Each structure stands twice: as C-alpha cells, then as structure tokens.
Amino acid sequence: MATLNYYLDKRSKRLDGTSPLKVTVNTKEGNFLLSTGIYLEPAQWNSSLHLISKHPQKAFLNSHLTNMKVQAEQLLLTEQQKAGKALTKLQIKMHLETLFCGTKKKEVGAVESIFNQFIHDKTKSQRTNEIYDATWTKIKNYVGSDYSSLSFEDIDLKWLRSFNTWLIPQCPTANARAIHFRNIRAVFNVAIDDEITTNYPFRKFKIEHEKTRKRSLAVQQIQELLSMPLKKWQHKYVDCFMLMFYLLGINGIDLLTAKPDQVIDGRLEYKRAKTGTLYSVKLEPEALEIINRYKGKKLLLNFCDNRKSYRTFMDKMNKCLKKLIPGCTSYYARHSVASIAAELDIPVDTIARMLGHTDPTRRITLVYVDFNQKKVDDANRKVIDYVIYNKRENQDITKENQEIP
C-alpha cells in the first residue's frame, strides 16, 4: 500500500536554523513528501531512530508523530477497503494531505465539485455555465441518488457508452449529445491537471459528430415572414429576429443584454459573449426603427426589462419562430446573413468579417492590415436591400476586392 517515515529536510533551513520535519511516503508509483508543521534544529532529530531528541517537548512531539503515523496507516487501509482495490499515488496523497497538512480534503473522484467549478465560473458567460449545469443534471438523472459519490474512476469507457445510449431518447442528434461529452471531457482535463485522477476514458471513446443541417432562411422565406398576418404577441419576436438579421446575425445574449451607452456614433459596439470578439455594427435605418420602437430603461431593448434572464425571452421567441417557419430559431438570423451575402457574391473575406470570423492562416497578415470596416457596412446594406426591397446591384467584383492584400 504505502510506507511512511519521518525525515528532517535540511535543504530548507529557516533563518532561525531550524528545518521542516516531513513525512516521506513511498508508493509503488513513486515517492512524495508532506509537511508535518514541525521545525527542528539538526541536533534535535535522531535520523537513525526517526525520533526527536534534545527538545523540551520531545515526549509530546514523539507521541504526536507516532499517533499521526498510526492514523495515516489506518486511514489508507480503510479507504482501500472502501475502494475495493489498491489506492493510486494521487489518492494516497490526497488522503494524507488532509491528515498531515490540514488541507481541505479533495474528494477522491470529486466529479460533482469540479462540475460546480464550471457551473459557477464567473469568468465564463452565463450561457456556458448553464450548459455545464445541464450536463451535470443529465449525469445526476442517469446515476440516481448516488450521484454525489460518483468518482472519476467510476467513469470508464463502458460508463460513457452506457450514458450515450441513455441520452439518445432525450438528445436524438449526435451533435446534441456531443455537447455533454465535451463538457465531461473538459471536467476530466481539469481533474487531471489538479492531480485528482489519472483516469482518462476519452482515449478510447470517440465523441460522435454529424454534419449540421442548413440553418438559414432563403430570401423568399424572410419576405414571407415579414408579410405574415401576425398576432399581437408575435410581433415583438419577429421584430427581434429581424433586428438580429439587420445587425449581422448578432447573438441573442449580446443583443438582449446590450445597454443604451453601447450605441456610439450610429454604431452598436459590443464584445461577443461567446468569444470575446469586439464588434462594431452600423445601425441601418431598419435596425434603428426597431430599436426605437422597443426602447428599454436599463437595457437597449425592453424585452428583458422585467426578466431575470434573457433565456426566457429567447425560449419564447424560438417557440414562436418555429410555429411560423418550421425549425426556425434565432440562430437562423446569423446563418441567413452569411448565406444571402454569398448569394450576392460578396467576397468571402468580407463575409467572414461580417460574422467576426478570422482565418487562422491569415491572422498574422491581418495584424498589419487594417480591414476597411466600410466593406462590411456596404455588404450589410446590400443584404438588407436585396431582402427587403428586392434590390440587387451589379456585383462586378474585381480580384483585388476579393482578397485582403
């Protein structure tokens, strides 16, 4: 299992001449040291007997060290019996750190605690936290009442395959299930970095993906959406969708959490929550008309003035859109901008900039090239004119305009 001895580490001498007394722990996977919190002068330690001598409290300290060693051996034996197999070096270290160093015990295989780190990570977007929370909820429902004792060692290849089968009725598409497995994989990566586990079942488990179906509307479909006889409550959802379209396919969280002071010189300035990319979108008259119609108090729009989360509005909006156009969601606005821009033969570089994408192979070049924002503004105007007013200007694009120098 493991053998323990005490060792005076003279390499780490303090100014008063004392050195830390440490525990040497020998395991089959290697050795490590732990602090006892006791400091001694070299003459106060008998290295052959592993006892404290010539110290005013030697009897008390020796008794303490003996008791600690006995407690450590009993603890490891108990934990090994619980596990039903030999403890790993990392598991032994975690248990003994709690005993000798007084550190808060990291639960062996603390899947729940690592998931909670992700769920409450304030450096991530609210939506990202919600997605990890959704994954953990799925796991809890799958495992049952014993979810709090789920260890990383419990999650092996067989567990992942079984969980995947269990998910299929709730998440029929491979891409929907892939989100949950990517989240579990990310949690495993953190657990390995924190030396909580060495288990990594994703070496053999392949996360399935499938080609995403087209999620854009044709020009005619958008025109039909605008001409539909709508009920009073449906107008705001269609208007919000069109505003997203006019703003280059802005994401719901970025639009619905935007504030009035983000409108600067006729442009909406914001940082995309998902990627941190900075955006500057010219507010065309069609977009301004909708913004002015739904002016909010603290937020740019009043859709979420009395809501705790933008998600509730988005959920209702997507339900409304699906009834009007089967399958349609708010994300169709972003895809539609790109599809229609391509239909108008707008250069790929310009479309990429409209969506905030940067080709990694050209990232260094773009550091030295100030992309003309007017190209994006003009492209957006062409897309709006083509959809709303059936205007399609002559698109004679020169090779020079198709590429950034």
C-alpha positions, 0 to 999 in steps of 0.5 A: 500500500504505502510506507511512511517515515519521518525525515528532517529536510535540511535543504530548507533551513529557516533563518532561525536554523531550524528545518521542516520535519516531513513525512516521506511516503513511498508508493509503488508509483513513486515517492512524495513528501508532506509537511508535518508543521514541525521545525527542528534544529539538526541536533534535535532529530535522531535520523537513525531512530526517526525520533526527536531528541534534545527538545523540551517537548520531545515526549509530546512531539514523539507521541504526536508523530507516532499517533499521526503515523498510526492514523495515516496507516489506518486511514489508507487501509480503510479507504482501500477497503472502501475502494475495493482495490489498491489506492493510486499515488494521487489518492494516497496523497490526497488522503494524507494531505488532509491528515498531515497538512490540514488541507481541505480534503479533495474528494477522491473522484470529486466529479460533482465539485469540479462540475460546480467549478464550471457551473459557477465560473464567473469568468465564463458567460452565463450561457456556458455555465448553464450548459455545464449545469445541464450536463451535470443534471443529465449525469445526476438523472442517469446515476440516481441518488448516488450521484454525489459519490460518483468518482472519476474512476467510476467513469470508464469507457463502458460508463460513457457508452452506457450514458450515450445510449441513455441520452439518445431518447432525450438528445436524438442528434449526435451533435446534441449529445456531443455537447455533454461529452465535451463538457465531461471531457473538459471536467476530466482535463481539469481533474487531471491537471489538479492531480485528482485522477489519472483516469482518462476514458476519452482515449478510447471513446470517440465523441460522435459528430454529424454534419449540421443541417442548413440553418438559414432562411432563403430570401423568399422565406424572410419576405414571407415572414415579414408579410405574415398576418401576425398576432399581437404577441408575435410581433415583438419576436419577429421584430427581434429576429429581424433586428438580429438579421439587420445587425449581422446575425448578432447573438441573442445574449449580446443583443438582449443584454446590450445597454443604451451607452453601447450605441456610439456614433450610429454604431452598436459596439459590443464584445461577443459573449461567446468569444470575446470578439469586439464588434462594431455594427452600423445601425441601418435605418431598419435596425434603428426603427426597431430599436426605437420602437422597443426602447428599454430603461436599463437595457437597449431593448425592453424585452428583458426589462422585467426578466431575470434572464434573457433565456426566457425571452429567447425560449419564447421567441424560438417557440414562436419562430418555429410555429411560423417557419418550421425549425426556425430559431434565432440562430437562423438570423446569423446563418441567413446573413452569411448565406444571402451575402454569398448569394450576392457574391460578396467576397468571402473575406468580407463575409467572414468579417461580417460574422467576426470570423478570422482565418487562422492562416491569415491572422498574422497578415491581418495584424498589419492590415487594417480591414476597411470596416466600410466593406462590411457596412456596404455588404450589410446594406446590400443584404438588407436591400436585396431582402427587403426591397428586392434590390440587387446591384451589379456585383462586378467584383474585381480580384483585388476586392476579393482578397485582403492584400 
